[in-house]
Structure formats: structure tokens, C-alpha cells
Amino acid sequence: MNPPSPHAVRGEILHFVADPAHDARALEHFADGLLIVRDGRVAECGPADALLPRLPADAAVTDYRGKLILPGFVDTHVHYPQTDIIASHGEQLLEWLETYTFPAERRFADPTHAAEVAGFFCDELLKNGTTTAVAFATVHASSVDALFAAALERRMRLITGKVLMDRNCPDFLRDSAESGYADSKALIERWHGRDRLLYAVTPRFAPTSTPDQMALAGRLFAEHPGVFLQSHVAENRAEVAWAAALYPEAASYLGIYDHFGQLGMRAVFAHCIWLDDADRRRMAETGAAMSFCPTSNLFLGSGLFDLQRARALGVRVGLGTDVGAGTSFSMLQTLNEAYKVLQLGGQSLSAASAFHLATLGGAHSLYLDDRIGNFAPGKEADFVVLDPRATPLLARRSGACATLEERLFVLMMLGDDRAVAATHVLGEAAWQRSASAWN
């Protein structure tokens, strides 16, 4: 049997082969490029004039000239059950949980509700160019089933898991150390490694788990090679003080997770604001990653992430929208806020570094850069098509740009979901915007 004919996509192509913060040759750019996809994977990527003559006569070519093609965005921290509470009037973190989060998550005991939200959530990610996400579900195993099923239907790469929470939460969201372990183990066996789906052991954060549950979460992480672990750490100063009171023997908030065997490769911790360099070094040593969540950190008044120190100490860092305290599913808008957070901290984020953070950098933080994040041959062909003329203002400002860096910066400052012309998953269009969508 002959192999299937490749599918080619033509347009301005940009991707990264390394981190531009450390390597001046990290960015590859083809003003008129061709991305050739075969069986959902990248076959070749390069200048159109060199690759077009080598295409088989029956190869389909999708023409996106005038638009910018990048690898699909990687969201390293987001809460799917909080979709319906995005843009709720702000509180500080602990009040936010009581006022909005816990009541919203109660509804996910209903599998029908969970399935409806999961479908909307996945579609919203795709609409914003996000093809890989690390997402929280709720304590309900059925909420995990619903999200994995929605992602499987759309062929997305998705990481999620059942929230573990056996204290300091409402009774209607409380599991036990033993039931949380058993439910998580069953979900791992049912979903982890199925198609593009991966499981994350998910203690919400140390204050909502007893030492027994934290120990069993660490055990799950150790017992199942290849699974992820996701949690929160050092987001808010009151939260840090609470964790210290609950775990007085720990040297630091991060040290709680370390004590229970929850640091390591594929462990992802959101926020990481109120850490010291000893904690950052420990994260680097163990291979754990930080998820930088600028929109929620600003919205909840939590503090300013220190990207410079994380990078200097060798910590893996990805970008998270953190919906629903995060205020947008758009990675472009999240980069916009990341730039501002770093400005307030006396740091600067170049456009190249920003887009690396949202693509290959995020993949690297998740140990998935052998599969996603750029257009190297053999990678999964997930990509987003950005339209620099999506709105009148964006078109006007983009037309005045003199360099690629300037055009990228304008996209991340003025762009949002309207700038996403299409999102492709494994080479196939998973979402497309109509030409008149913003008119």
C-alpha cells in the first residue's frame, strides 16, 4: 500500500529550535514557507520555493500566505471547571476559592454538566490557538472522564487529573486520602497514554490535603512512570503563611511537596511567586517546572513572577492562562500581561522570548519537546495561523512595522482570539475563523 499523500501548508512560518534568551540562532523564519505534513506529523519545513517542486502532484496545499504560522500554543496551567466564573469580581486567592471556585466545582458532580463544559472548554482553547493544555478538573472522577473524552474527540494533547482535597474545603468537594488514591489510580489506568492524553496527579495545594493524602499523591507519582503531577505553590502571601502553619516542620512551602516526593520531572507548579533562591535551585535540581500565570496573578493581586531568577537558576518555565482567575483563554493576551508583569519587576520580555515561552518553551517545561513545540521533522503537526490584519487597528499597526520582532510584539500586545485565523491539530484544521467574524 502506498503511503498517504502529504498535505502542505504555505505561509509565513516561524518556529524555534532553541531558547532565544540563550541562542541568537534559536528562531527559524521563512517569509514564504512550506510546512509538509504526513500522517499528522511534520515531514519537512522550509522555504516554499525549495520544497514545492518536491511535492507529489496530488498533494493538497492550503494557502495561508499573508498570515503567520507558528506551533500550537502550550498552556501549562488552566482550570476547566472555572470556565463559567471567569471575570467574576475579584477577591484575594483564599476568598476567591470560597466565593467562586468551590460552588462552581460542586456542579461537576453531574456528568452531563461536566461534559458540556469540557466540550466548550476544548473548543475555546482551539479557538485561541492552544493545542496542548495542562488542566485541573475537580474532585469528581467523572469530571476527568469528561475532559479526557472531549480532548480525545478533538485529538488534542491534554494533561489532566482528579483533584485531591481531603481537608479545608466544603464537605461536598472532600474526598479521603484512600478514595483519592483509588480513584486516581483507576483514572490513570483508563486514560494515561491513550492517544495523546496524559494523566497528572493533582493535589490542589498543600493546605487542602492532609499529610496522609500528600504521601499517597507522592506514591502515585512514583508508582506510575510517565505521569505528571500538578499543583499550586507560593501564589499568595496569606496562602504561604497558611501552609507554614499547617506544615510547621517544612523548611518552606515548596519543601512540603519535596518531603512527600512530589518534585521531579513532569511536576508542574503554578505561580511560584513567593519563593526564594533555595527553592528555585531545588526545582532546577529535581527538574520540576514553574507555570507563569500573569493574568491571574494581576487579577487576584498575588504578586509578580520573577522570570529572570528562574532562568538564571535553570528552572523550566511555561506559561499558563489560569482561567478562571486568569482573565483570558488567549495566549496572546497572556503574553501581553506577562510583558507588563516583568516590566513592573524591572525585567524585559522580548517578543521572540515570549513566543518561545508559549510554544517550545512550554513544551520543554513539560518534557514534551520531543513531540511538540516546533516544526522539526517527526513532531506532531499542531499549529496556529495568526492573522496580522485581523482587526483594523492590528492591520494598521502591523503595516507600520519594520522588523519581524516588532510585528510579533504588536501581535502579542494587540492580538486576541480574533487574530487566530485557524488552528490545526495533527495537520488537520480543528478550528477556522470566518472572514467576516469581526465585522
N, C-alpha and C positions, 0 to 999 in steps of 0.2 A: 504494500500500500504506500502510495506517495505521501510525503509529509504535507500537512495543510499549507496552503499558500500564505505567505506573511501578509500582515496588514501594516501599512506605513502611515505615519502622521508627519505632516510637513508644517513648519512654522519656525519662529524664533525659539531656540532651545537653550535652556540654562540649567546646569546642574553642578554639583560639587564632587570632587574626588578626594578632598581633604578639608580640613578646617581652615578657612581663610584668615583666622586670627593668628595662625602659625605658619601658613604656607601661601606665598604670593601666587602660586600656580594652582591653587585649590579649585578655582572656578573655571569651568569649561562653558564656552558660549559660542553658539553657531547662529549668526544673524539669519541665515536661511538654512535651517537644519532639517534632518530627516531622522525620525525615530522608527525603527523597524521592529515590529512585534511578531513573535511566532509562539503559538501555544501559550499566550498570556505572559510571556517573558520577553525581555529585551534581547533582540538578536544583534542589532547594531545601532549606533547613534553617531552622527557626524554631519558634515556638510552635505546639503542636498545634491549639489552638482556632482559630487563623488559617488554618492550612493544610489541615486535614481537610475543610472544606466544598469545597475546590477540587479534591479528588482525584476522578478518574473513578470511576464506580460499580463498575467491575470491577477497581480497583486492590487488590492484596493488601496487607494491613497486618500486619506482625509486631509483636507487643506485648511489649516489654521493660520495661514500667513496673515501678518498684521497683529498676531496675538503671541503671547509668551507662554511656552510650555515648560513646566517645572515638575519635578517629582511630587507625588501626592503629599500633602501635609500630614505631619505626625503630631497628634495631640496626646501628650503624656499624662494628663490628669483632667478628668471630667466626670460629672455625676449625672447619669442619665435620669434618675428619679427626680432630679431637681429641675428638669426642663420646664415644668409648669410654675416654678417660683422664681425664675429669672426676672430681674428688675423689680423685686419686692423691696419696699422701702428699707434702707439699710439698718443694720444693727452691728454690734461687735460680734466676733465669732461665736462665743458661747450663747449669747442671746439669739443669734441667727438660727442656731441649731434648734433651740426650744421653740422659737416663734414660727419658723417656716419649715425647716428641714424635716423634723420628726413627724409633724402632721402630714406632710406631703408623702413621706415614705410609708406611712401607715396604709395608704391606698393600694400599695403594691402587693398586699396580701391577695388581691383579686387578680388572677392570671389574665383576665380579659383586659383590665386596665393596663397591666404591665406590658402586654403585647401591643396595645395601641400606642403607648408612649414609646416603646422600643422602636417601632417602625418609624414614627415621626422623628425620633432622635437620630437614627441612622440616616434618614433622608436629609435631615438638617446638616449633618456632618458632610455628606456628599455635596450638598448644595454649596457648602463653603470650601470645597476642595480638600477636605480631610478624608483620607483613605485608611488611616491606621489610628486607633484610639485605645488608650488605657482608661477604662471606665469603672466607676463604682456602680454597683447595683444596690440592693437593700439586704436586710437580714433574711428575706424570703427566698428560698431556693428557686421558686417559680419565677422570680424577677430575673434571675441569672439565665434560666432556660429561655425566657422571652427575649432577652437581649442577644444571646448567642444565636437563637433561631433567626432573628431579624438580620443580623450580620451575615449569617450563613446564606440566607436568601440573596443578599446583595454581594456576596463573595468578598466582603471586606476583611481586612486583618484587624481583629479585635481581641483585646485582653480585658477580662473582667472576672469578678468573683463575688461570692456571697459575703456580705458584711458580717463581721464577728463583733458582737456587742452584748456583754452579759452583765453590765452594771452602769450606773449613772446615765440611764436612758429610760424612756417610758416602758411600762410592762408590755405594751403591745408591740414593741420592737426588740424585746430582750430574748436572746437565746441562752444557752448554757455552754460552758466550755465543752462538754461532751457532745451536745447536739450540734454545735457549730463545727466541731471536728468531723463528726459523721456526715453531716450534710455537705461540707466542703469536699471531703474525700469522694463522696458519690458524684458530685459535680465534676471533679477532676476526671474521674473515670469515664464520665459521659461525654465530656466536651473537649478536654485538653488535647491538642494536636489534631483535632478533627478539621479537615480542610485548612483554613487559615486562622483558626481560633486557638487561643491560648488562655490558660487559667491563671488567675492571680489570687493567692491567699490574701485576705483583706480584713485585717483588724482595723476598725475605723480609725482610732488613735488610742494611745495607751490609756488615757483616763476612762475610756468606756469598756475596757477589758480587765478582768481580774488577772492576777499572776497566773492562775491555772490556765485561763484561756490564752494568754500570751505565750505560755510554754507550749501549748498544743498548736498554736499558729506556727511557732518556730519548728515544731516537729513536722507539720505538714510540708513546710518549705523544704525541709531536709529530706523527707521521705520520697518526694516526687521530683527527681531531677528534671530541670527544664521548665518548671512552673515559675511564675513571678510572685512577688509579694508587693502589695501597695498599701501605703498608709499616709498619715499626715504627721509632720513634726515641726515644732517651733514656728507656728504660724502667728501666734498672738501672745503677748506678754502675760496676760491673765491665764491663758492655757498652759504656758510654760510653768508658771507658779503652781497651778493645779496639779500638773504631772509630778512636779517635785514633791508636793505634799503627799500624793498617793504612793509614790515610789521613793521614799527618803533615802534608801540605800544606794540609789543610782547616782553616778557622778554627774550625769547630765540627762536631759530629755532623750537625746539620741542614745545614750547609754542604756536606757530601758530596753530599746529594741535590740541593741547589741547583746545585752545579757540573755535575752530569750532567743538568740540565734536567728534574728530577722534581718541582719545585714548580710550583704553578699551580692554576687552577680544576679541581675534581674530583680533586685529590690529597688523600688521607686518610692521616694518620699516627697510629697508635695510640700511646697513653701520654703522650709529651711531658711527662714529669715533670722531667727534669734539663736544662731549657732556661733560657736567660737572656732578658732582655727584648729583646735584639737579635734573637735567634732568633724570638721571638714576633712582633716587628714585621715580620720578613721573611715569616713565614707570613701575616700580615694583608695585607701589600703584594701578595703573589702570589696570594692567595685560597685557599691551602691550608687544610685543616681538621684539627682535632685530634679524636681519639676518646678520650673519658674512659672508662677501664675500671677502675672502682673495685674490683670483687670480685677480679680477678686481681692488681691492684696490692697489695692487702692479703694475698692468699693467698701470693704469691711474695715478700712483704716488700720490694717495689720502691721504695715512696715514696708521697708524697701529691701528687695533682694540684692545681694552683693555678688554679682556675676564675676567681677574681677578677681575676688578672692577664691571663688570656686574654681575658676580656670587656673589661677596661679598654683593652686594646690592639687590640680589634676583630677578634680571631681567631674564625673559625667553629668551633663546638664541637658535637659529637654525643656520644651515649652508646653504649658498647659492652659487651656481656656478656663478650667474650673467652673464651668456652668453648674449650678445656678448662682452662686455668689459671683462668679465671673459673669461679665455682662454681655458677652457675645460668643457665638459659635465660630466667628470668623478669626482665622489665624492671622489675617492681615491686620485686623483691629487689635488683636492681642500683641502683635509686633509693634503696633503704634504705641500701645501703653507700655510695653517693655522699654522702648526707647525713652519714654518720659520718666519711668521709674529710675532708670540708670542715670539720666540727666540729673535727677534730684539727688542721686548719690555721688555726683561728681564723676560719673563714668560716661563713656560714649559707646553707642552701638552702631556700627556701620550697617548699611543695607545688606552687604554681602554676608556679614556675620549673622544678621537677623534671619535671612532666608536659609542659611545653612542650619541655624538652630531649629527652624521649622521643618527641615527635610532630613538631610543626612545626619545632622547633629542629634535630632530626636531619635532617629533610628539607632545611632551609635549608643545613646544613653540606655536603650532597651536591648542592646546586644542583637539587634535585628539588621544591622548594616550589611550583613552578608546576603540579605534577602530583599531589602527595600532601601529607599533613601536617595538613590541616584540611578543613572541610566547605564551603568556598567553591564556588559553582556551577561545574561543569565539571571539578572534581577527580575523580580516581579514587576510587571509593567503598569504600575499605578502612577497616574499623573494628573495634574491640574492645568487647565488652559486659562490664562488670565488675559483680560481684555483691557489694554491701557486707555481705551476710548469708551469705556462702559457708561460713563456719565458725562454730561457736558463739562463739568469742572475738571474731572480727571483727564478728559481729552485735551482740554485747553492747557492744563498744566503739563501734561506729558509731552505735548507738542513743543514746549519751550525747553525741554531737557536736552543737554548737550552730551551726556555720558550715560552709560549703562547703569552705573552706581546711582546717578541722580534719578533715572527712571524707576529703578527698584525702590528707592526711598520714597518717591511720590506714591507708588503703588501701596506701600505699607502704611503711609500716613493718610491717604485719601481713599484707599480701596476698602471694600467690604464684600458681602456676598454678591453684590451687583457686578463686581469685577470678575467673577468666576463665570466664564463662558461655558465650560464643560469640565466634568470630572470623569476620568476613565479608571476603571478597576480591571486589572489584568488585561489591559489593552482595549476593553470594550467600554463604550460610553455608558456610564451609570447615571449621569445627570447632565442635562443640557439646558441652557437658558435660551428662551425665545428672543429673537432680535428686538422685539418691542417691549421687553419686560420692564424697562424703567421709564418708558414714555407715559 
